[in-house]
C-alpha cells in the first residue's frame, strides 16, 4: 500500500506525510505528559481545558496565519506550557 502511495504521490510527498504523522503522535505524547504536570492541574481547577499541538513548520503546508491576541487569562496558560515545553 505504501509502495503504491509512493508511486502515485511521489517519494517526497509520502515522506512529508510520514513526518507529519510522527509529529502529531509526538505532540499527543507531549500534551499527555503535560497533563501529568502540576501546572495542568491548576489550570483544570480553574475550569479551563487546555490542549496544544507542537508541530514544526517544515513538513506542513504553509498558510498565512491570522494574528491571534489572547486574553491575559488565557495567555498565562500558554506561558506555563511554553515553560514546560522548553
C-alpha positions in Angstrom: 0.0 0.0 0.0 2.8 2.4 0.9 4.6 1.4 -2.2 1.6 2.3 -4.3 1.2 5.6 -2.5 4.9 6.4 -3.3 4.3 5.6 -6.9 1.2 7.8 -7.2 2.2 10.7 -4.9 5.9 10.5 -5.1 8.5 9.7 -2.5 8.9 13.3 -1.3 5.2 13.7 -0.6 4.9 10.3 1.2 8.0 11.2 3.4 6.4 14.5 4.3 3.2 12.8 5.2 5.0 10.3 7.3 6.8 13.1 9.1 3.6 15.0 9.7 2.0 11.8 11.3 5.1 11.3 13.5 4.9 15.0 14.7 1.2 14.6 15.6 2.0 11.4 17.6 4.9 13.2 19.4 2.7 16.2 20.1 0.0 14.0 21.6 2.6 12.3 23.8 3.8 15.7 24.9 0.4 17.0 25.9 -0.3 13.7 27.7 2.9 14.3 29.7 1.9 17.9 30.4 -1.4 16.7 31.7 0.5 14.9 34.5 2.2 18.3 35.4 1.2 20.3 38.4 0.5 23.4 36.3 -2.1 21.5 34.2 -3.9 20.5 37.4 -4.0 24.2 38.4 -5.5 25.0 35.0 -8.2 22.4 35.4 -9.0 23.6 38.9 -9.8 27.0 37.3 -12.3 25.3 35.0 -10.2 25.6 31.8 -9.5 22.8 29.4 -6.1 23.3 27.7 -4.8 21.5 24.7 -1.9 22.3 22.4 -0.1 20.8 19.4 3.6 21.3 18.8 4.3 21.0 15.1 7.3 22.0 13.1 6.5 24.1 10.1 8.9 22.4 7.7 6.6 19.5 6.8 3.2 21.3 6.9 1.7 23.3 4.0 2.4 27.0 4.6 -0.7 29.1 5.3 -0.8 32.7 6.3 -1.8 32.8 9.9 -4.1 35.4 11.3 -2.9 37.3 14.3 -4.5 36.0 17.5 -4.4 38.1 20.5 -5.2 36.0 23.6 -6.9 37.5 26.7 -4.5 37.8 29.6 -6.4 35.0 31.5 -5.6 32.6 28.6 -2.1 33.9 27.9 -0.8 32.8 31.3 -1.8 29.2 30.4 0.2 29.3 27.2 3.2 30.8 29.1 3.1 27.9 31.6 3.0 25.4 28.7 5.9 27.1 26.9 8.0 26.8 30.1 7.1 23.1 30.4 8.0 22.6 26.7 11.4 24.2 26.9 
